[in-house]
Amino acid sequence: MASLTVRQLDEGLKKALRLRAARSGRSVEDEVRTILRAAVADGLGAASPTAAARVTVPVPTSRPDRVLLVIGGGIAAYKSLDLIRRLKERGLAVRCILTRAATHFVTPLSAGALVGERVFTDLFDPEHEFDVGHIRLARETDLVVVAPATADLLAKLAGGHADDLATAVLLATDAKILLAPAMNPRMWTHKATQRNLAQLLADGAALVGPNEGEMAETGERGVGRMAEPLEIADAVMRLLAERVAPVLANRRVLVTSGPTHEPIDPVRYIANRSSGKQGHAIAQAAARAGADVILVSGPVNLPDPPGVRTVHVETAQEMLRAVERALPVDVAIFAAAVADWRVENAGRQKMKKVPGLEAPTLALKENPDILATVARRTAQRPRLVIGFAAETENITANARAKLAQKGCDWIVANDVSPQTGVMGGDRNTISLVTADGVEAWPSQSKEEVAAKLIARIADSLATAA
Ligand SMILES: Cc1cc2nc3c(=O)[nH]c(=O)nc-3n(C[C@H](O)[C@H](O)[C@H](O)COP(=O)(O)O)c2cc1C
C-alpha cells in the first residue's frame, strides 16, 4: 500500500474525529479526550505490541451504494437536511455539495454534521483540489441527487455550464442524475424552465416531483414544491436498484428500428405496422449497459432514447446508407421492419384521380437487403450480426432458413400474427435462433426482451474474446 503523506494522515485523522463526533453527538474535543483516556487506560501510550494487537479494525463486507447530494439555493434546502438522514438510514454513503446560494439557506456545518464528514462548497478549494477533487467527487458516486434543483441549476446544467463546484461535478459525472426541482409555480411553468427540463430528461436525467401545494410565499399555491424527502429517498433506491452493470462498455452497437416508408408520390407511401418499440428498447438497454449506441430509426411515434445517437430515415435505401455510415461496430441488431419493395414508378407530383381513367398500377422493385448486405461484408463485418424475423407461420423453420440465407449470426424470431398483438404492443414472445439451436423465451415486456438480449450479447462477446 502507498505510504500516506503527513497532510493526508492529518486530514484522515480529522475526518475520523469529525465522524465520531457526529455519530456520538459530542464535540471533537470531547472525542479526543475520550480516545486519550482510553489509550492511557489500555497502555497504548507505551505502544505495546500486545495492546496494539487488541485494537480491531472492522473489515468492510460490501461497499455501500454512494450518493452525492447537490443542494441548490432554494427555500426547500432545509428539507434536504432531512433527506440526508433518510438516505443514511437506508445504508447509503452520502456526500454533499452546497452551492454558494445554498449556503444562504442551510449551513455547511449542519449538512456536514448529518453527512458525517465535511461538505464541499468551493471549486477552487486548495485543500480539496490538490488532486482534482471535483473529478473524484464526480466519479466516486453511484448516483447524483440535485435537491432542491433550482431553476438556475436546471438552466446551468441544461446549458453545460461548469463555473462552480456543483455544475462542474454534474458535468463530469457518468452517474445517473436525479433532479428534485423546487421553485415558484410560475418559474416552473416558464417556457425556459420546461425547455431546460426537456433537454435534461432527453440527456438521461431522472425526475422526482415537483408536487402541488402551498408555496413558501404567502398565498401562493401550485406545482413547484420539492418532493418530500421520503419520496426522493424512494426514487433514489429505485434508481440504484435499476443500475445495470456496464457489460457493453467500450463496445459500439448499431440498432435499426421501426418501419420504412416507401413513397408512392409526395403525399402517399407504403408502410407496415411496426411501432419501433422493440428496436428502441434494445438501443436503450445497450446504452444502459455502457455501449456507444447508434440507432437508425424509421418513422416512429417514439422519443429518441436518452444517451443514444439517433439517425432518422424514411426509406429502406436511406436506412442502408445510414447503416453503412455507422460502421464499424461490434454488434449490429436489425430490428427494423424494412419494406421488401419500393414503388419504382413513384410520382414526382401527387397522383390525381381522373374520372374515366383506370386506377394507376404500382410497379414494385425489390429494396436492398440491409441485413444480408452487412452480414456478408468482408470488410468491417460486425462481430455479431443479429436479424429479426417477423413471421406469421412456421416461425422457427422460417427463422432457421433466414439465418442460413442471410449469413447472420443470430435471428430473433417473433410471431407477428394479428392475434399476438406483438406489432405495436408492449409484449413480445420470441425464439432466439443461433447456430447452436433454438431457444424459446417466455412472453415478456419488450424492455425485458431487450435486457435479456443485451445480456446474451455481452456473454457471447466475452466468451469469444
Ligand atoms: C428567499 C429566496 C428563496 C428562493 N427560493 C428559490 C426556489 O425555491 N427555487 C429556485 O429555483 N430559486 C429560488 N431562489 C432564487 C435562487 O436562490 C437563485 O436563482 C440562485 O442563483 C440559485 O442558485 P443555485 O444555482 O446555486 O441553486 C430563491 C431566492 C431567495 C432570495
The ligand as an ORCA input file, in Angstrom:
! r2SCAN-3c Opt
* xyz 0 1
  C     -35.591     33.721     -0.264
  C     -35.264     33.118     -1.599
  C     -35.843     31.930     -1.946
  C     -35.571     31.342     -3.179
  N     -36.153     30.148     -3.500
  C     -35.933     29.595     -4.702
  C     -36.535     28.363     -5.059
  O     -37.271     27.747     -4.296
  N     -36.293     27.870     -6.276
  C     -35.487     28.499     -7.174
  O     -35.331     27.991     -8.296
  N     -34.876     29.654     -6.857
  C     -35.069     30.219     -5.656
  N     -34.474     31.414     -5.323
  C     -33.535     32.021     -6.289
  C     -32.199     31.292     -6.219
  O     -31.669     31.372     -4.909
  C     -31.219     31.914     -7.215
  O     -31.694     31.736     -8.537
  C     -29.848     31.308     -7.075
  O     -28.986     31.899     -8.011
  C     -29.873     29.819     -7.319
  O     -28.595     29.304     -7.069
  P     -28.184     27.812     -7.386
  O     -27.989     27.723     -8.863
  O     -26.940     27.620     -6.640
  O     -29.279     26.929     -6.905
  C     -34.704     31.999     -4.085
  C     -34.100     33.190     -3.706
  C     -34.390     33.742     -2.477
  C     -33.720     35.033     -2.119
*
